Amino acid sequence: RQISTIVEFDYDNIFYVGSATSFRFVVKATDTKDTATTTVTISIVNVNDVPTLSDTHYVLNDTENV
């Protein structure tokens, strides 16, 4: 099975989850014979994001030999 979230977790924007960096919840599975539970913890870690450039044209002004 797969666990999904409503929003993508992003360490740089964790304000929407109360600044928590770790989330714990209980998963329960039941069939006709048995029931099992386990605790799942998701930890949000900070990684370097790949820089992105949105414009297609940039101008760089530089003074040489200064």
N, CA, C and O atoms as CSV, one atom per row, in Angstrom:
chain,resi,resn,atom,element,x,y,z
A,1,ARG,N,N,0.820,-1.183,0.000
A,1,ARG,CA,C,0.000,0.000,0.000
A,1,ARG,C,C,0.861,1.242,0.000
A,1,ARG,O,O,2.081,1.179,0.151
A,2,GLN,N,N,0.204,2.362,-0.171
A,2,GLN,CA,C,0.921,3.623,-0.291
A,2,GLN,C,C,0.349,4.647,0.682
A,2,GLN,O,O,-0.864,4.720,0.880
A,3,ILE,N,N,1.220,5.423,1.276
A,3,ILE,CA,C,0.812,6.521,2.143
A,3,ILE,C,C,0.963,7.810,1.354
A,3,ILE,O,O,2.016,8.060,0.768
A,4,SER,N,N,-0.070,8.624,1.332
A,4,SER,CA,C,0.016,9.904,0.630
A,4,SER,C,C,-0.434,11.017,1.562
A,4,SER,O,O,-1.129,10.777,2.549
A,5,THR,N,N,-0.028,12.241,1.232
A,5,THR,CA,C,-0.382,13.406,2.035
A,5,THR,C,C,-1.118,14.414,1.163
A,5,THR,O,O,-1.044,14.369,-0.065
A,6,ILE,N,N,-1.821,15.314,1.817
A,6,ILE,CA,C,-2.558,16.346,1.088
A,6,ILE,C,C,-1.605,17.349,0.463
A,6,ILE,O,O,-1.838,17.828,-0.646
A,7,VAL,N,N,-0.521,17.671,1.181
A,7,VAL,CA,C,0.474,18.621,0.687
A,7,VAL,C,C,1.838,17.950,0.667
A,7,VAL,O,O,2.076,16.977,1.382
A,8,GLU,N,N,2.726,18.478,-0.154
A,8,GLU,CA,C,4.099,18.000,-0.182
A,8,GLU,C,C,4.845,18.582,1.009
A,8,GLU,O,O,4.785,19.787,1.250
A,9,PHE,N,N,5.540,17.743,1.750
A,9,PHE,CA,C,6.329,18.225,2.876
A,9,PHE,C,C,7.587,18.898,2.351
A,9,PHE,O,O,8.293,18.344,1.509
A,10,ASP,N,N,7.861,20.094,2.851
A,10,ASP,CA,C,9.026,20.861,2.430
A,10,ASP,C,C,9.611,21.515,3.671
A,10,ASP,O,O,8.951,22.342,4.302
A,11,TYR,N,N,10.815,21.165,4.024
A,11,TYR,CA,C,11.448,21.677,5.245
A,11,TYR,C,C,11.466,23.203,5.272
A,11,TYR,O,O,11.304,23.805,6.333
A,12,ASP,N,N,11.660,23.830,4.116
A,12,ASP,CA,C,11.739,25.289,4.063
A,12,ASP,C,C,10.379,25.953,4.231
A,12,ASP,O,O,10.312,27.161,4.456
A,13,ASN,N,N,9.303,25.196,4.126
A,13,ASN,CA,C,7.955,25.750,4.243
A,13,ASN,C,C,7.108,24.945,5.221
A,13,ASN,O,O,5.962,24.613,4.917
A,14,ILE,N,N,7.651,24.631,6.377
A,14,ILE,CA,C,6.914,23.804,7.325
A,14,ILE,C,C,5.961,24.599,8.207
A,14,ILE,O,O,5.364,24.043,9.129
A,15,PHE,N,N,5.814,25.886,7.938
A,15,PHE,CA,C,4.915,26.709,8.742
A,15,PHE,C,C,3.480,26.192,8.704
A,15,PHE,O,O,2.730,26.404,9.657
A,16,TYR,N,N,3.088,25.528,7.640
A,16,TYR,CA,C,1.706,25.063,7.515
A,16,TYR,C,C,1.422,23.830,8.367
A,16,TYR,O,O,0.269,23.411,8.464
A,17,VAL,N,N,2.419,23.250,8.973
A,17,VAL,CA,C,2.206,22.102,9.854
A,17,VAL,C,C,2.691,22.412,11.269
A,17,VAL,O,O,3.037,21.502,12.023
A,18,GLY,N,N,2.716,23.679,11.624
A,18,GLY,CA,C,3.081,24.069,12.979
A,18,GLY,C,C,4.548,23.897,13.305
A,18,GLY,O,O,4.898,23.692,14.468
A,19,SER,N,N,5.407,23.974,12.321
A,19,SER,CA,C,6.856,23.870,12.492
A,19,SER,C,C,7.317,22.507,12.985
A,19,SER,O,O,8.446,22.385,13.460
A,20,ALA,N,N,6.496,21.498,12.890
A,20,ALA,CA,C,6.908,20.143,13.260
A,20,ALA,C,C,7.753,19.553,12.140
A,20,ALA,O,O,7.479,19.773,10.961
A,21,THR,N,N,8.778,18.804,12.516
A,21,THR,CA,C,9.616,18.152,11.508
A,21,THR,C,C,9.486,16.637,11.581
A,21,THR,O,O,10.179,15.914,10.865
A,22,SER,N,N,8.601,16.161,12.443
A,22,SER,CA,C,8.390,14.727,12.567
A,22,SER,C,C,6.896,14.474,12.789
A,22,SER,O,O,6.252,15.164,13.579
A,23,PHE,N,N,6.357,13.481,12.085
A,23,PHE,CA,C,4.944,13.153,12.172
A,23,PHE,C,C,4.802,11.661,12.457
A,23,PHE,O,O,5.433,10.836,11.796
A,24,ARG,N,N,3.979,11.320,13.432
A,24,ARG,CA,C,3.804,9.918,13.815
A,24,ARG,C,C,2.317,9.581,13.744
A,24,ARG,O,O,1.473,10.353,14.200
A,25,PHE,N,N,2.006,8.415,13.165
A,25,PHE,CA,C,0.631,7.959,13.137
A,25,PHE,C,C,0.601,6.440,13.195
A,25,PHE,O,O,1.600,5.770,12.933
A,26,VAL,N,N,-0.561,5.914,13.544
A,26,VAL,CA,C,-0.733,4.471,13.711
A,26,VAL,C,C,-1.487,3.933,12.502
A,26,VAL,O,O,-2.506,4.489,12.090
A,27,VAL,N,N,-0.972,2.844,11.942
A,27,VAL,CA,C,-1.619,2.160,10.829
A,27,VAL,C,C,-2.177,0.848,11.352
A,27,VAL,O,O,-1.481,0.091,12.030
A,28,LYS,N,N,-3.437,0.585,11.033
A,28,LYS,CA,C,-4.091,-0.643,11.482
A,28,LYS,C,C,-4.564,-1.420,10.265
A,28,LYS,O,O,-5.242,-0.878,9.392
A,29,ALA,N,N,-4.195,-2.710,10.216
A,29,ALA,CA,C,-4.617,-3.595,9.121
A,29,ALA,C,C,-5.422,-4.743,9.710
A,29,ALA,O,O,-5.029,-5.341,10.711
A,30,THR,N,N,-6.541,-5.040,9.085
A,30,THR,CA,C,-7.422,-6.104,9.576
A,30,THR,C,C,-7.842,-6.985,8.414
A,30,THR,O,O,-8.174,-6.495,7.334
A,31,ASP,N,N,-7.822,-8.302,8.648
A,31,ASP,CA,C,-8.407,-9.228,7.693
A,31,ASP,C,C,-9.456,-10.051,8.446
A,31,ASP,O,O,-9.839,-9.690,9.559
A,32,THR,N,N,-9.913,-11.128,7.866
A,32,THR,CA,C,-10.971,-11.919,8.505
A,32,THR,C,C,-10.490,-12.667,9.740
A,32,THR,O,O,-11.306,-13.151,10.524
A,33,LYS,N,N,-9.181,-12.769,9.922
A,33,LYS,CA,C,-8.640,-13.549,11.032
A,33,LYS,C,C,-7.904,-12.696,12.066
A,33,LYS,O,O,-8.098,-12.883,13.267
A,34,ASP,N,N,-7.071,-11.775,11.620
A,34,ASP,CA,C,-6.181,-11.047,12.527
A,34,ASP,C,C,-6.256,-9.540,12.321
A,34,ASP,O,O,-6.750,-9.043,11.309
A,35,THR,N,N,-5.745,-8.838,13.325
A,35,THR,CA,C,-5.572,-7.389,13.261
A,35,THR,C,C,-4.150,-7.067,13.694
A,35,THR,O,O,-3.646,-7.622,14.670
A,36,ALA,N,N,-3.510,-6.167,12.960
A,36,ALA,CA,C,-2.152,-5.747,13.304
A,36,ALA,C,C,-2.074,-4.238,13.247
A,36,ALA,O,O,-2.713,-3.601,12.410
A,37,THR,N,N,-1.283,-3.671,14.148
A,37,THR,CA,C,-1.059,-2.224,14.137
A,37,THR,C,C,0.441,-1.956,14.188
A,37,THR,O,O,1.217,-2.746,14.726
A,38,THR,N,N,0.817,-0.844,13.626
A,38,THR,CA,C,2.211,-0.403,13.693
A,38,THR,C,C,2.242,1.117,13.686
A,38,THR,O,O,1.315,1.762,13.195
A,39,THR,N,N,3.283,1.673,14.218
A,39,THR,CA,C,3.466,3.121,14.226
A,39,THR,C,C,4.422,3.513,13.109
A,39,THR,O,O,5.490,2.921,12.953
A,40,VAL,N,N,4.028,4.510,12.340
A,40,VAL,CA,C,4.851,5.018,11.241
A,40,VAL,C,C,5.273,6.439,11.598
A,40,VAL,O,O,4.445,7.252,12.009
A,41,THR,N,N,6.545,6.733,11.445
A,41,THR,CA,C,7.057,8.076,11.683
A,41,THR,C,C,7.659,8.622,10.396
A,41,THR,O,O,8.475,7.962,9.753
A,42,ILE,N,N,7.256,9.823,10.028
A,42,ILE,CA,C,7.823,10.516,8.875
A,42,ILE,C,C,8.636,11.684,9.415
A,42,ILE,O,O,8.100,12.533,10.127
A,43,SER,N,N,9.910,11.738,9.088
A,43,SER,CA,C,10.785,12.828,9.518
A,43,SER,C,C,11.141,13.685,8.308
A,43,SER,O,O,11.551,13.172,7.267
A,44,ILE,N,N,10.979,14.982,8.461
A,44,ILE,CA,C,11.295,15.923,7.395
A,44,ILE,C,C,12.714,16.433,7.627
A,44,ILE,O,O,13.016,16.983,8.686
A,45,VAL,N,N,13.581,16.250,6.637
A,45,VAL,CA,C,14.971,16.691,6.764
A,45,VAL,C,C,15.232,17.815,5.769
A,45,VAL,O,O,14.594,17.899,4.720
A,46,ASN,N,N,16.171,18.665,6.115
A,46,ASN,CA,C,16.523,19.788,5.265
A,46,ASN,C,C,17.582,19.342,4.261
A,46,ASN,O,O,18.637,18.838,4.648
A,47,VAL,N,N,17.304,19.524,2.988
A,47,VAL,CA,C,18.267,19.232,1.929
A,47,VAL,C,C,18.432,20.480,1.073
A,47,VAL,O,O,17.543,21.330,1.026
A,48,ASN,N,N,19.560,20.588,0.405
A,48,ASN,CA,C,19.775,21.723,-0.489
A,48,ASN,C,C,18.892,21.580,-1.716
A,48,ASN,O,O,18.928,20.565,-2.411
A,49,ASP,N,N,18.096,22.616,-1.973
A,49,ASP,CA,C,17.232,22.620,-3.151
A,49,ASP,C,C,18.046,23.006,-4.381
A,49,ASP,O,O,18.990,23.791,-4.295
A,50,VAL,N,N,17.673,22.454,-5.499
A,50,VAL,CA,C,18.312,22.798,-6.763
A,50,VAL,C,C,17.832,24.186,-7.164
A,50,VAL,O,O,16.626,24.421,-7.237
A,51,PRO,N,N,18.755,25.110,-7.427
A,51,PRO,CA,C,18.318,26.451,-7.827
A,51,PRO,C,C,17.618,26.417,-9.181
A,51,PRO,O,O,17.996,25.660,-10.075
A,52,THR,N,N,16.612,27.235,-9.311
A,52,THR,CA,C,15.893,27.318,-10.585
A,52,THR,C,C,15.896,28.750,-11.073
A,52,THR,O,O,15.875,29.687,-10.274
A,53,LEU,N,N,15.923,28.919,-12.368
A,53,LEU,CA,C,15.864,30.232,-12.999
A,53,LEU,C,C,14.586,30.293,-13.818
A,53,LEU,O,O,14.324,29.416,-14.642
A,54,SER,N,N,13.789,31.334,-13.587
A,54,SER,CA,C,12.493,31.397,-14.266
A,54,SER,C,C,12.522,32.212,-15.545
A,54,SER,O,O,11.692,31.994,-16.428
A,55,ASP,N,N,13.459,33.151,-15.671
A,55,ASP,CA,C,13.532,33.963,-16.888
A,55,ASP,C,C,14.342,33.238,-17.954
A,55,ASP,O,O,15.137,32.348,-17.653
A,56,THR,N,N,14.128,33.630,-19.190
A,56,THR,CA,C,14.893,33.028,-20.286
A,56,THR,C,C,16.051,33.919,-20.727
A,56,THR,O,O,16.909,33.492,-21.499
A,57,HIS,N,N,16.072,35.158,-20.235
A,57,HIS,CA,C,17.111,36.103,-20.628
A,57,HIS,C,C,17.574,36.872,-19.391
A,57,HIS,O,O,16.756,37.395,-18.636
A,58,TYR,N,N,18.883,36.934,-19.192
A,58,TYR,CA,C,19.455,37.650,-18.051
A,58,TYR,C,C,20.540,38.590,-18.541
A,58,TYR,O,O,21.218,38.305,-19.528
A,59,VAL,N,N,20.707,39.722,-17.847
A,59,VAL,CA,C,21.751,40.685,-18.168
A,59,VAL,C,C,22.647,40.797,-16.958
A,59,VAL,O,O,22.166,40.966,-15.837
A,60,LEU,N,N,23.953,40.704,-17.176
A,60,LEU,CA,C,24.932,40.838,-16.113
A,60,LEU,C,C,25.819,42.031,-16.422
A,60,LEU,O,O,26.476,42.066,-17.462
A,61,ASN,N,N,25.843,43.009,-15.524
A,61,ASN,CA,C,26.716,44.165,-15.664
A,61,ASN,C,C,27.896,43.979,-14.727
A,61,ASN,O,O,27.715,43.763,-13.528
A,62,ASP,N,N,29.099,44.061,-15.267
A,62,ASP,CA,C,30.276,43.821,-14.470
A,62,ASP,C,C,31.353,44.831,-14.854
A,62,ASP,O,O,31.543,45.146,-16.029
A,63,THR,N,N,32.048,45.328,-13.840
A,63,THR,CA,C,33.161,46.243,-14.073
A,63,THR,C,C,34.458,45.465,-13.862
A,63,THR,O,O,34.709,44.946,-12.774
A,64,GLU,N,N,35.275,45.387,-14.907
A,64,GLU,CA,C,36.507,44.634,-14.817
A,64,GLU,C,C,37.620,45.469,-14.192
A,64,GLU,O,O,37.587,46.699,-14.228
A,65,ASN,N,N,38.610,44.776,-13.617
A,65,ASN,CA,C,39.819,45.394,-13.044
A,65,ASN,C,C,39.513,46.417,-11.953
A,65,ASN,O,O,40.170,47.455,-11.876
A,66,VAL,N,N,38.536,46.139,-11.122
A,66,VAL,CA,C,38.208,47.049,-10.022
A,66,VAL,C,C,38.795,46.506,-8.753
A,66,VAL,O,O,38.642,47.113,-7.693
